[in-house]
Amino acid sequence: MDFDDTPEEAAFRAEARAWLERHAPVKGGPHDFSTGYLEGTVDPRVFVERAKVWQRLLVEAGWAGITWPRAYGGRGGTAMQSVIFSQEAAQFGVAVNTFAVGIAMTGPTILRHGTDAQKQRFLPPMLRGDETWCQLFSEPDAGSDLANIATRAERDGDEWVVTGQKVWTSGAAESDWGILLARSNPDVPKHRGITYFLVDMRTAGFDIRPLRQMTGAAHFNEVFMDGVRIPHENVLGDVHGGWACAITTLSNERGLIAGANRSSDIAALVELARKRGRTDDPILRQALADCWIRQQIQRYHGFRLQTALSKGVPPGPETSVMKLWAAEYLRRLGDTALAMLGPEGTLLSEDANAGQDWQARFLHAPAIRIAGGSNEVQRNIMGERVLGLPREPSVDRDVPFRDLAKGGS
C-alpha cells in the first residue's frame, strides 16, 4: 500500500490546491455549500444553483471529468488524479460530487456501454451541469434484490412503452434525465430480460410524488410511469442485457457513497466536545475514540483503493467493504453526536445552540445503510467475491421471471 504521492502526483496535487485556493469558497464561510443538501439543512434550489455555477467553472478550467476523454469535455487524466482533486476540493466549501447520479454514475456507464452518438449527445451537457440526472432503479418489490424489477417495457416500432413504479428516486422532480431499468422480456430468468434506458423526465406519462423524510426534506420520490415512450436510440447497451450496465452503475455508486466519509466530521465533533466541556466524560471519550478509529480505518481503506487506481487497477469488491464501513461509521458518529447534545439533540431547528447539522445527520444516517445496496447485500458480495464463500442460496435464479411468485406479466 502506498501512502505518498509520486512526484507527478505531488505536482498535480499542488496545481489543484493552488487553483482551489484562488477560486473555491472557504469551508465554513458564507458561500460554503459543501454540506447539508441530503440532510435537508440547505434549500435544494440554492444548493443546485451554486453547484451549477461551480461546475461550469470547473469545466472551463479543465477540472471537471478528470478521467473523461477530452472529446467529451473531460481532462483525459487518470483515476488517481481524480482522487487527488476530490481530496483537495473536500477541504473547501464546495460539494465534491454535486451531480453524482450523472457525472459519477451515469457518465462512466455511458462511457463503457454507450454508442458514439450517445456519448456525444449526453456527456458534455452532463459534465457542465446543464442536464441533471436521477436513478430509476428501485421498486417497492425490488430494492436489495434489484433484479426483481417488474416495471414493463414493450417495443412499439422505434419506441419503447414503459409502465410501472419506482421508489426512493433522489431528485426526480428536479432532474432532466433519468437512468431506468425495466423488464423487457419476462420469459427469461430475472437477471436477463432487463433493458437499461436513458429517459427524458419531461416525457408525458410521468407522475412524480415526493416522499417526506424524517429530516424534514423531500429528497426522495416515488415515480409512476403510465405509457412513457422512449426512443429506441436511448437504449444503453444491449436490449435485454441491461444488467451489465446496471452493475457498472452500482459499482460506481458504492464507491461514491464510501468516499463521502469526511475526516472533518469527527474533527468537528471533537471540537464541539471541547467547547461544551465534555472531554472528561469517560463514556463520551470512548465513543469519540471509536469514531476516530473507524474514520482512520476508512482512510486506510481509501489508501488501498488509491494505490490500486494509481496502478491502473479498476475498483472491485473493495468498494463494498468501504461502503459497509462508511454506513456503520456514520451511524456511530450520529449516535455520539446526539449523546453529546443531550436534550438539545431533539431539536431540529436552526436556532438551536449547536444548529441542526448533527441532528439532521443522525436522521439521515439510516438511509446510507440502504442506499447503493443494503448492508446485507454488501456482506454477501464480500463473502462471495472476497472470501470465496458459497453463493447465497437462490431458488429463483434460473426460473423465468413470469413464473415467479411476484413476477410481472
C-alpha positions as CSV (number, residue, x, y, z in Angstrom):
1,M,0.0,0.0,0.0
2,D,1.3,3.4,-1.0
3,F,0.8,6.4,1.3
4,D,2.8,9.0,-0.6
5,D,2.3,10.7,-3.9
6,T,4.7,10.0,-6.8
7,P,6.5,13.2,-7.9
8,E,3.9,13.5,-10.8
9,E,1.0,13.1,-8.4
10,A,2.5,15.6,-5.9
11,A,2.9,18.2,-8.7
12,F,-0.7,17.6,-9.8
13,R,-1.9,18.0,-6.2
14,A,0.0,21.3,-5.8
15,E,-1.6,22.6,-9.0
16,A,-5.1,21.6,-7.9
17,R,-4.6,23.1,-4.4
18,A,-3.4,26.4,-5.9
19,W,-6.3,26.7,-8.2
20,L,-8.8,25.8,-5.5
21,E,-7.3,28.4,-3.2
22,R,-7.9,31.1,-5.9
23,H,-11.4,30.1,-6.8
24,A,-13.2,27.9,-4.2
25,P,-15.2,29.3,-1.3
26,V,-13.8,28.9,2.1
27,K,-15.0,26.0,4.3
28,G,-17.4,27.4,6.9
29,G,-17.7,30.8,5.0
30,P,-20.9,32.5,3.8
31,H,-20.7,30.8,0.4
32,D,-20.0,27.3,1.7
33,F,-22.3,24.7,0.0
34,S,-20.3,21.6,0.9
35,T,-22.8,20.1,3.3
36,G,-26.5,19.9,4.2
37,Y,-28.2,19.0,0.9
38,L,-29.0,15.4,1.6
39,E,-29.7,16.1,5.3
40,G,-32.2,18.8,4.4
41,T,-30.4,21.8,6.0
42,V,-29.9,23.7,2.7
43,D,-32.6,24.8,0.3
44,P,-32.2,22.4,-2.7
45,R,-32.8,25.3,-5.2
46,V,-30.0,27.4,-3.6
47,F,-27.7,24.4,-3.5
48,V,-28.2,23.4,-7.1
49,E,-27.8,26.9,-8.4
50,R,-24.5,27.3,-6.6
51,A,-23.4,23.9,-7.7
52,K,-24.1,24.7,-11.4
53,V,-22.1,27.9,-11.3
54,W,-19.2,25.9,-9.7
55,Q,-19.5,23.0,-12.1
56,R,-19.3,25.4,-15.1
57,L,-16.2,27.0,-13.7
58,L,-14.6,23.5,-13.3
59,V,-15.4,22.7,-16.9
60,E,-13.9,26.0,-18.2
61,A,-10.7,25.4,-16.1
62,G,-10.3,21.8,-17.1
63,W,-11.0,20.3,-13.6
64,A,-14.3,18.5,-14.4
65,G,-14.5,14.9,-15.6
66,I,-10.8,14.4,-15.0
67,T,-10.8,10.8,-16.2
68,W,-13.2,11.6,-19.1
69,P,-11.8,11.9,-22.7
70,R,-11.2,15.4,-23.9
71,A,-13.6,14.8,-26.7
72,Y,-16.5,14.9,-24.2
73,G,-15.3,17.8,-22.2
74,G,-13.0,15.9,-19.8
75,R,-9.4,16.3,-18.9
76,G,-8.2,13.0,-20.2
77,G,-6.4,12.3,-16.9
78,T,-6.0,9.3,-14.6
79,A,-8.3,7.9,-11.9
80,M,-5.6,8.8,-9.4
81,Q,-5.7,12.4,-10.5
82,S,-9.5,12.4,-10.0
83,V,-9.0,11.1,-6.5
84,I,-6.4,13.7,-5.7
85,F,-8.6,16.6,-6.9
86,S,-11.5,15.3,-4.8
87,Q,-9.3,15.1,-1.7
88,E,-8.2,18.7,-2.2
89,A,-11.7,20.0,-3.0
90,A,-13.0,18.4,0.2
91,Q,-11.0,21.0,2.2
92,F,-13.0,23.8,0.7
93,G,-16.7,24.9,0.8
94,V,-17.8,23.1,-2.3
95,A,-19.8,19.9,-2.8
96,V,-17.3,17.4,-4.3
97,N,-19.9,15.2,-6.0
98,T,-22.7,17.6,-6.8
99,F,-24.3,15.9,-9.8
100,A,-23.3,12.4,-8.7
101,V,-26.0,10.4,-10.4
102,G,-25.0,11.9,-13.7
103,I,-21.2,12.6,-13.6
104,A,-20.2,9.8,-11.2
105,M,-22.6,7.1,-12.0
106,T,-24.3,7.6,-15.4
107,G,-21.3,9.1,-17.1
108,P,-18.9,6.1,-16.5
109,T,-21.7,3.8,-17.6
110,I,-22.3,5.6,-20.9
111,L,-18.5,5.8,-21.5
112,R,-18.3,2.0,-21.1
113,H,-21.5,0.8,-22.8
114,G,-22.8,3.7,-24.9
115,T,-22.7,4.3,-28.6
116,D,-20.6,7.2,-30.0
117,A,-23.9,9.1,-30.7
118,Q,-25.0,8.7,-27.1
119,K,-21.6,9.8,-25.8
120,Q,-21.7,12.9,-27.9
121,R,-25.3,13.7,-27.0
122,F,-25.3,13.2,-23.3
123,L,-21.8,13.5,-21.8
124,P,-20.9,17.2,-22.5
125,P,-24.2,18.8,-21.1
126,M,-24.0,16.3,-18.2
127,L,-20.5,17.4,-17.3
128,R,-21.4,21.1,-17.4
129,G,-24.4,20.6,-15.1
130,D,-26.8,21.8,-17.8
131,E,-28.7,18.5,-17.6
132,T,-29.2,16.8,-14.2
133,W,-29.9,13.1,-13.8
134,C,-31.8,10.7,-11.4
135,Q,-31.7,7.0,-10.9
136,L,-34.9,5.0,-11.6
137,F,-33.8,1.6,-10.3
138,S,-35.5,0.6,-7.0
139,E,-39.2,-0.5,-6.8
140,P,-41.5,-1.5,-3.9
141,D,-40.6,-5.2,-4.5
142,A,-37.1,-4.7,-5.9
143,G,-34.7,-2.9,-3.6
144,S,-31.9,-5.1,-2.3
145,D,-33.0,-7.7,-4.9
146,L,-32.8,-5.2,-7.7
147,A,-33.1,-7.9,-10.4
148,N,-36.7,-8.4,-9.2
149,I,-37.9,-5.3,-11.0
150,A,-41.4,-5.5,-12.6
151,T,-41.7,-2.2,-14.5
152,R,-42.6,-3.2,-18.0
153,A,-41.0,-2.1,-21.3
154,E,-42.7,-3.1,-24.5
155,R,-41.3,-2.4,-28.0
156,D,-43.6,-0.4,-30.3
157,G,-41.7,0.2,-33.6
158,D,-38.9,2.7,-32.9
159,E,-40.1,3.3,-29.4
160,W,-40.5,1.5,-26.1
161,V,-43.5,2.0,-23.9
162,V,-42.8,1.8,-20.2
163,T,-45.3,1.3,-17.4
164,G,-44.6,0.8,-13.7
165,Q,-43.4,2.3,-10.4
166,K,-40.1,3.3,-9.0
167,V,-39.3,4.5,-5.5
168,W,-36.5,6.2,-3.5
169,T,-35.6,8.2,-6.6
170,S,-33.3,11.1,-5.5
171,G,-34.1,14.5,-7.1
172,A,-36.6,13.1,-9.6
173,A,-38.7,16.3,-9.7
174,E,-35.6,18.5,-10.4
175,S,-33.9,16.1,-12.9
176,D,-33.9,16.5,-16.7
177,W,-33.0,12.9,-17.5
178,G,-33.1,9.5,-15.7
179,I,-31.4,6.1,-16.0
180,L,-34.2,3.5,-16.0
181,L,-34.2,-0.3,-15.6
182,A,-37.3,-2.0,-17.0
183,R,-38.4,-5.6,-17.7
184,S,-38.3,-6.1,-21.4
185,N,-38.6,-9.9,-21.5
186,P,-40.4,-11.7,-18.7
187,D,-39.9,-15.2,-20.2
188,V,-36.3,-15.5,-19.1
189,P,-34.7,-15.5,-15.6
190,K,-34.8,-12.3,-13.7
191,H,-31.2,-11.2,-14.3
192,R,-31.8,-11.4,-18.0
193,G,-34.6,-9.7,-19.9
194,I,-33.8,-6.3,-18.3
195,T,-33.1,-3.3,-20.5
196,Y,-31.3,-0.1,-19.5
197,F,-32.9,3.2,-20.8
198,L,-31.9,6.9,-20.9
199,V,-35.2,8.7,-20.4
200,D,-36.2,12.3,-20.7
201,M,-38.0,13.1,-17.4
202,R,-40.2,15.6,-19.2
203,T,-41.8,12.9,-21.3
204,A,-45.6,12.5,-20.9
205,G,-46.7,9.8,-18.6
206,F,-44.6,10.6,-15.5
207,D,-46.2,11.2,-12.1
208,I,-43.6,12.2,-9.5
209,R,-44.6,12.3,-5.8
210,P,-42.2,13.5,-3.1
211,L,-41.5,11.4,-0.1
212,R,-41.1,13.4,3.1
213,Q,-38.2,12.2,5.2
214,M,-37.8,12.4,9.0
215,T,-35.2,15.1,8.3
216,G,-38.0,17.3,7.0
217,A,-36.6,17.2,3.5
218,A,-38.2,15.5,0.5
219,H,-35.0,14.4,-1.3
220,F,-36.5,11.1,-2.4
221,N,-39.6,10.5,-4.6
222,E,-41.8,7.7,-5.8
223,V,-42.2,7.8,-9.6
224,F,-45.2,6.4,-11.5
225,M,-44.9,5.7,-15.3
226,D,-48.0,5.2,-17.4
227,G,-47.2,4.6,-21.1
228,V,-43.9,6.6,-21.1
229,R,-42.5,6.4,-24.6
230,I,-38.7,6.2,-25.0
231,P,-37.0,6.2,-28.4
232,H,-35.1,3.0,-29.2
233,E,-31.9,5.0,-29.7
234,N,-32.0,5.7,-25.9
235,V,-31.4,2.1,-25.0
236,L,-28.0,1.8,-23.4
237,G,-26.1,-1.4,-24.1
238,D,-27.9,-4.5,-25.4
239,V,-31.6,-5.0,-25.4
240,H,-32.4,-7.4,-22.6
241,G,-28.8,-7.0,-21.5
242,G,-29.2,-4.1,-19.1
243,W,-28.0,-5.9,-16.1
244,A,-24.4,-5.5,-17.2
245,C,-24.9,-1.7,-17.5
246,A,-26.6,-1.7,-14.0
247,I,-23.6,-3.4,-12.4
248,T,-21.3,-0.7,-13.8
249,T,-23.6,2.0,-12.4
250,L,-23.9,0.3,-9.0
251,S,-20.1,-0.2,-8.6
252,N,-19.6,3.5,-9.2
253,E,-22.4,4.3,-6.7
254,R,-20.9,2.3,-3.9
255,G,-17.5,3.9,-4.4
256,L,-19.2,7.3,-4.4
257,I,-21.1,6.7,-1.1
258,A,-18.0,5.2,0.6
259,G,-15.9,8.2,-0.5
260,A,-18.3,10.6,1.3
261,N,-16.8,9.8,4.6
262,R,-15.2,13.1,5.6
263,S,-12.4,13.3,8.2
264,S,-13.6,16.8,9.1
265,D,-16.8,15.3,10.6
266,I,-15.1,13.7,13.6
267,A,-12.8,16.7,14.0
268,A,-15.8,18.9,14.2
269,L,-17.4,16.6,16.8
270,V,-14.3,16.6,19.0
271,E,-14.2,20.4,18.8
272,L,-17.8,20.5,19.9
273,A,-17.0,18.3,22.9
274,R,-14.2,20.6,23.9
275,K,-16.4,23.7,23.7
276,R,-19.0,22.0,25.8
277,G,-16.6,20.8,28.4
278,R,-17.4,17.1,27.8
279,T,-14.0,15.8,27.1
280,D,-13.6,14.4,30.6
281,D,-16.7,12.2,30.3
282,P,-15.2,8.7,30.0
283,I,-18.1,7.2,28.1
284,L,-18.2,10.0,25.6
285,R,-14.4,9.9,25.3
286,Q,-14.6,6.2,24.4
287,A,-17.3,6.9,21.8
288,L,-15.3,9.7,20.2
289,A,-12.2,7.5,20.2
290,D,-14.2,4.7,18.5
291,C,-15.4,7.1,15.8
292,W,-11.9,8.5,15.2
293,I,-10.5,5.0,14.9
294,R,-13.2,4.0,12.4
295,Q,-12.7,7.1,10.4
296,Q,-8.9,6.3,10.2
297,I,-9.6,2.7,9.1
298,Q,-11.8,4.1,6.4
299,R,-9.0,6.4,5.4
300,Y,-6.6,3.5,5.0
301,H,-9.3,1.6,3.0
302,G,-9.1,4.7,0.8
303,F,-5.3,4.4,0.6
304,R,-5.7,0.8,-0.6
305,L,-8.2,1.8,-3.3
306,Q,-6.0,4.8,-4.2
307,T,-3.0,2.5,-4.6
308,A,-4.9,0.3,-7.0
309,L,-6.1,3.3,-9.0
310,S,-2.5,4.6,-9.2
311,K,-1.5,1.2,-10.8
312,G,-4.4,1.3,-13.2
313,V,-6.5,-1.4,-11.4
314,P,-10.2,-0.7,-11.6
315,P,-12.3,-0.8,-8.4
316,G,-13.6,-4.2,-7.4
317,P,-15.4,-5.7,-4.3
318,E,-13.4,-3.4,-2.1
319,T,-16.0,-0.7,-2.7
320,S,-18.5,-2.9,-0.9
321,V,-16.1,-3.1,2.1
322,M,-15.8,0.7,2.1
323,K,-19.5,1.3,1.7
324,L,-20.4,-1.0,4.5
325,W,-17.8,0.6,6.8
326,A,-18.9,4.1,5.9
327,A,-22.5,3.2,6.8
328,E,-21.6,1.9,10.2
329,Y,-19.2,4.8,10.9
330,L,-21.9,7.4,10.1
331,R,-24.4,5.5,12.4
332,R,-21.9,5.7,15.3
333,L,-21.0,9.3,14.6
334,G,-24.6,10.3,14.7
335,D,-25.3,8.4,17.9
336,T,-22.3,10.0,19.6
337,A,-23.3,13.5,18.4
338,L,-26.8,13.1,19.9
339,A,-25.5,11.7,23.1
340,M,-23.3,14.8,23.5
341,L,-26.1,17.2,22.6
342,G,-28.4,15.6,25.2
343,P,-31.9,17.1,25.2
344,E,-30.9,19.6,22.6
345,G,-30.5,16.7,20.2
346,T,-34.3,16.5,20.0
347,L,-34.4,19.9,18.3
348,L,-34.2,20.1,14.5
349,S,-34.0,23.9,14.3
350,E,-31.6,26.5,13.1
351,D,-31.8,28.4,16.3
352,A,-30.7,25.5,18.5
353,N,-27.3,26.3,20.2
354,A,-25.5,23.8,18.1
355,G,-27.6,24.4,15.0
356,Q,-29.3,21.4,13.3
357,D,-26.5,19.8,11.3
358,W,-25.8,17.0,13.8
359,Q,-29.4,16.2,14.3
360,A,-30.0,16.1,10.6
361,R,-27.0,13.8,10.0
362,F,-28.3,11.5,12.7
363,L,-31.7,11.3,11.0
364,H,-30.1,10.8,7.6
365,A,-27.6,8.1,8.6
366,P,-30.1,5.1,8.2
367,A,-30.5,5.9,4.5
368,I,-26.8,5.2,3.9
369,R,-27.3,1.7,5.3
370,I,-29.8,1.1,2.4
371,A,-28.7,3.3,-0.5
372,G,-26.4,1.7,-3.1
373,G,-27.3,-1.8,-1.8
374,S,-28.1,-2.5,1.8
375,N,-25.6,-3.6,4.4
376,E,-26.7,-7.2,4.0
377,V,-26.1,-7.1,0.2
378,Q,-22.6,-5.7,0.8
379,R,-21.8,-8.5,3.2
380,N,-23.0,-11.1,0.6
381,I,-20.7,-9.5,-2.0
382,M,-17.8,-9.5,0.3
383,G,-18.4,-13.1,1.4
384,E,-18.7,-14.4,-2.2
385,R,-16.2,-12.3,-4.1
386,V,-13.6,-11.6,-1.5
387,L,-13.7,-14.5,0.9
388,G,-14.8,-17.1,-1.7
389,L,-17.7,-18.4,0.4
390,P,-20.6,-20.3,-1.4
391,R,-23.2,-18.2,-3.1
392,E,-26.3,-17.2,-1.1
393,P,-29.0,-19.9,-1.7
394,S,-31.3,-18.9,-4.5
395,V,-34.3,-20.9,-5.8
396,D,-35.4,-18.4,-8.4
397,R,-32.1,-17.7,-10.3
398,D,-33.0,-19.9,-13.3
399,V,-36.7,-19.5,-13.2
400,P,-38.4,-17.3,-15.9
401,F,-39.4,-14.1,-14.3
402,R,-43.1,-14.6,-15.4
403,D,-43.3,-17.7,-13.2
404,L,-42.0,-16.1,-10.0
405,A,-44.5,-15.6,-7.2
406,K,-44.3,-11.8,-7.6
407,G,-43.4,-11.9,-11.3
408,G,-44.7,-9.4,-13.9
409,S,-46.7,-10.1,-17.0
